Amino acid sequence: MPEATTTTITATAPAPVSGSTNVERYRALTEIRVQDPGAIKRAADARTTRGLADGDGRLMIIAADHAARGANGVGHRPLAMGNRIQLLERLEIALSRPGVDGLLASPDILEDLLLLGALEGKVVFGSMNRGGLQGSVFELDDRFTGYDARGIADMRLNGGKTLTRIALDDPGTAATMEQTARAVNELAERGLAAMVEPFWSSRVDGKVRNDLSADAVIKSVGVCSALGRTSAYTWMKLPVVPEMDRVMDSTTLPTLLLGGDPDTSPEETYASWRAALALPSVRGLVVGRTLLCPADDDVAAAVDTAASMVR
């Protein structure tokens, strides 16, 4: 039998966000999915991977799993991440910048980037629970609708990420915690990292709000660090909040800081990240919307600024 070949799309230098020259490359993704869907798995098998501890142990990760939970907004732009071609373009720019180590994404986006050849030599995390759709009545019953541990292992990823919001007045929290513990176990059995993103949450006027006080984050870390039968492969993904030194005193688990959708100026945001990155146990950043959709649309400059803080 002839050897299987890997269908990939020829890489070109990422174009500026305004006026892309890459549209045809992105359109070709649909044709591959129709004519040769097995190309995705072949690209995953052929990809050059790297370990979490390779290099200096610091990580700069670009996040792109927001749309899978219906969270497309950035600042006052409700559909900033709604155009897939523009999002892929921004992701290719971000992933090509010096000091960027990898990606956190839902399966659909991750597979597009595999076919585009954008994940060579990168650390890659698959997003696992995206069922708690933003604004839904079931938002805190956050079902695992994305990657599972088997899929993460099959695609040769480094680990999986969970969003684990704890709301004492919402019964959906119990199911989310139980499923998170199961994910931690199943990833650990395969020697894969579980990146757990905890929040202490509640509903305010019908909307889910995360308590970003240091006391609340510390409580969420204590609960979520203990999920599963082992914490050997568990990492934390934590927000940058006031009194971050107290927060980091609450755990010995390796921690990546999340960027979120900040409501402060870029200068203030960067200053808070820089201070937090100097704390023990903090190993880097996981940032998505802030860098992919900056106010001035200069993705490269925003990513370069963040990457320079990590190292």
HELIX and SHEET records of a PDB file:
HELIX    1   1 VAL A   23  GLN A   35  1                                  13    
HELIX    2   2 ALA A   39  ALA A   46  1                                   8    
HELIX    3   3 ALA A   67  ARG A   69  5                                   3    
HELIX    4   4 ARG A   84  SER A   96  1                                  13    
HELIX    5   5 PRO A  107  LEU A  115  1                                   9    
HELIX    6   6 ALA A  149  ASP A  154  1                                   6    
HELIX    7   7 GLY A  172  GLU A  189  1                                  18    
HELIX    8   8 ALA A  214  SER A  225  1                                  12    
HELIX    9   9 MET A  244  MET A  248  1                                   5    
HELIX   10  10 PRO A  266  LEU A  277  1                                  12    
HELIX   11  11 ARG A  289  LEU A  292  1                                   4    
HELIX   12  12 VAL A  299  VAL A  310  1                                  12    
SHEET    1   A 9 LYS A 207  ASN A 210  0                                        
SHEET    2   A 9 ALA A 193  VAL A 204 -1                                        
SHEET    3   A 9 GLY A 159  ILE A 166  1                                        
SHEET    4   A 9 VAL A 123  SER A 127  1                                        
SHEET    5   A 9 GLY A 102  ALA A 105  1                                        
SHEET    6   A 9 LEU A  59  ALA A  64  1                                        
SHEET    7   A 9 VAL A 282  VAL A 287  1                                        
SHEET    8   A 9 THR A 255  LEU A 258  1                                        
SHEET    9   A 9 THR A 234  PRO A 239  1                                        
END                                                                             
